[in-house]
Structures are given as structure tokens and as C-alpha cells.
Amino acid sequence: MSMVSNRTLGLIVIASVGYVVLVIFAMHFLRPELSPLRVPLSAYVLGAYGSLMATVPFVWCAAWLGVSYGLVTTLPRTRLNSIAFVVALVVCVGFFVAGSFPMDFPPPARTISGRLHLMAGIFTFPAMALASSLFSLSIRRGGDWERVSTVTSALSVGIIAAYVLMVCSILVLGFGGYAQRLLAALLFGWMSVVGFHLRRTSRAT
């Protein structure tokens, strides 16, 4: 039997997401000179109050660990869940790398740190969209989870759309800060739904 209960995992997810949301929200007031429409969230690590924002990738990683482990041990054991779990681990590695190596701002990437950060982002954002979508497909057939399947499915569709918007905006306009924030908000919503429901579910047999 796992030493970490679903209730504990749910609390970890909820607390981690809440912390990340509060820090990101606060940074928009602490650094008003950075346009939220244009500037990526990672830019807040540089300059004043950067040490506060530097904690975000690692805490967000903890939230993903809680979500992915909670889902893979609660939902029926299928190949789809296994794939989703592996993709979620890619997300966690991406956050660890992105948090360890600050970006170069303004772009383009000019240093090893900046290039590693950029590479981590290239893998992490699509991995988050894919993992949430794959898990949402399993949730639709997950017994106790079916009661939240409509919400998680709708959010996962929004996550995919926001990711496409972010990529298109960066390629066409040269910036995508607003789309990145929309993507993050939808991901926070999806993870929160999972976190709250984890507290009321039992492990798969």
C-alpha cells in the first residue's frame, strides 16, 4: 500500500497550485513594467523579486507529481494512463530544468542557461497539454472520476487551444505572454479539479 494517501496528494496539489497562482498574480503587481501581453512568465525570475518567482517551477513540478501519481494509482490501470504518466514525468523534468536555468530576456537565447531554458519550454508546454488530455480521456471511463469528466474534458480542450494560440502568436507576432497566461490559468483549473477530487477517491485495485 502506498504511504501517501489520495487525500494527502490532493492537498499537495491544491496547496502547490494555490502557491503558484498567488506568486504569479503578485509578480504582475511587483513588476508592473513588464507587459503581461508580451512578456513570458519566466522573465519575472530576472531582476527584482526574482527569487520568489524562481520557486514557481519547482512547486509547479510538485503539483504535477501529485496529479500524475494520484491519477495513475486511482484510475483503472491502462496503457493510456501509463503513457500519460510518462508524459507527466517529462513535464516534471522540464520544470526542473527550466527552474535551474533562467531564460535570457529579452530573447533570443544567448547563453547556455538561456538555451537550456528554451529547450525545456519547448518540451514542457506541449507535454502539459498532452498529459492533461490523455488523463482526461481516462477520467471519462474512470468510475468515481466520471462525475468530473465533463469539466476536465472541457478544460483539456481549452488547454490544447490555448497552447496552439500561444505557438501561433509567438510565430506570427513574436510574443505570446497573454496566451501563456491563458494556458497557465486553464492548467491551474484542470489541476485544481483533479486535486479536489483526489481527496474523495480511493486507489484502483
N, C-alpha and C positions, 0 to 999 in steps of 0.2 A: 504494500500500500504506500502511496506517496505521502511524504512527510509534510507536503504543502497542500492544504485543503483548497477547494474551489472558492470558499469564502475568503480565504487569505489572498488567493490570486486575484479575485475580483477587487479586493481592497487595494492591492498593489497597483492594478491597472487604473482604478479610479483616482487614487492619490497621485500617481505619476502623470496622468493626463491633466489633472487639475493643476499640478505644479507647472507643467509646460505651458498650458494656456495662460496662467497668471503671469509667468515670466515674459512670454511673447507680448501679451497685452501691455504689460508695464513698459517694455522696451520702446513701444511706439510713443509713449509719453516722455520717457527719459531721453530718447534720441529723436526729437521731432524734425531735425534737419534731414533725416533720411526718408525719402518718399516711399510710402508703403506700396504705391502703384508700380514703382520701378525697381526698388532695391530688394534683393533676396534676404530672407531671414538670417542667413549665415553672416551677413555683413554686420549684424549687431554684435558679433563677437569681437570685432575690431574697435578700438577706441574706448571711450568712457563706458563703464558698467559692463565691459566685455566679459569679465569673469563670471558674472551672473548668467549671461546668455550661453557661456561655454558649458554650463551644466546641462543644458537642454538636450543635446543629442544623446547623452548617456542616460538621462532619465526617460527620454522617449524610447530608448532601446529597452529599458527595464519594462516599460509598458507593453512593448511588443513581445517580449519574452513571456510576460504574464498572459497576454491574449493568446499567443500561439500555443503555449503549453496547456493552458486551460482548455482551449478548443480541441486540441488533438487528443486529450485524455478524456474529454466529455462527449464529443461526437462519436458516432459509430466509426470503428476503425476501417478506413477505406484507403485506396490508393490516392484518391483525390485529396484527402486530408494529409496524407504523408507528403505529397507534393507541395501543398500549401504550407506545411510546417517547414520544409526545406527552404522555400522561398522566403518565409518569415525570418529564417536564420540569416539569409542573405541581407535582409533589411537590417538586422541587428549588427552584422559585421560592417555594413555600410555606415551606420550611425557611429560605430566605434571609430572607424577610420576618419569620417568627416569631423567628429569631435576632437580627434587627436591632431588633425592637420587643418588649421584655419585657412579660409579662402583668401585669394588675392582680390582686393577691391580698390578701385574699380577694375573690372576684367579688361583684358583676358588674363588667364593664369600665367604667371611669370616665374614662379618659384616651384620647387619640388612639393612644398606643402600645398600650394595652390592647385597644382596638377593632381595631387592625390585627393584633395577635397573635391575637385571637379569630377574625377573618376568615381568617387564614392557616390556622389549625387546622381550620376548617370545610371548607376545600378540601383540605388536605394529607392528613388521615386517610382519607377515602373514596378519594382518589386513590391512596394507597399500597395500599389493599385492591384497588382495581380494576386497577392496573398489575400487581401480583403475580398476580392471577387471569388476566388476559389473557396475560401472558408464560407462565404455567403451561400454558395451553391450547396455546400454540405449542410448548412444550417436549415435549408429548406426541407431536408429529409432527416433532421436530427431529433425527432421525438419531442422532448421538452423544449427544444430550441425553436420549434416551428412557430411558436407564439410571437417571436420577434423576427421571423424570417422576412416579413414584408418590409419592415424598417431597414434591416441590414441589407437586403437586396436593393432597395431604393437608394440607400446611401452608397453602396458599391458601384451602382451605375453612375451616380453623381461623381464619385471619385475618379472613375475612368474618364468621364467627360472633362473634369477639371484638369486631369493630367494631360489630356490631348490639347486642351486650351492653353495650358502652360507651355507645352512644347511649341505649338504653333505661334504663340505670342513671342517667345524668345527668337524663333527663326525669322518671323516677319517683322516684328517691332524692335527686337534687340533687347527686350526686357520682359519679365513675367512675374514681377513681385505680387501683383494683385491676384493672379491665377494661382500662384504658390500658396498664398494665404487662404484662398478658397479651398484648394486641395487639402491643406492642413486642417481647416475647420471641419470639412466632411470626414476626414480621417479621425479627428478627435470625437466626432459624433458617433461614428461606427464603433470605435474602440470603447467609448463610454457605454453604449448599449450592450456590448459584449461583457464588459466589466460588471455592470449591474446584474446582468442575467447570470453570470458565473456564480454569483453569491447564492443563487437559488437552485442550482443544479447539482446533480450527482455525477460521479465518474461513470464512464462507459464500462460495460462488462464484456 
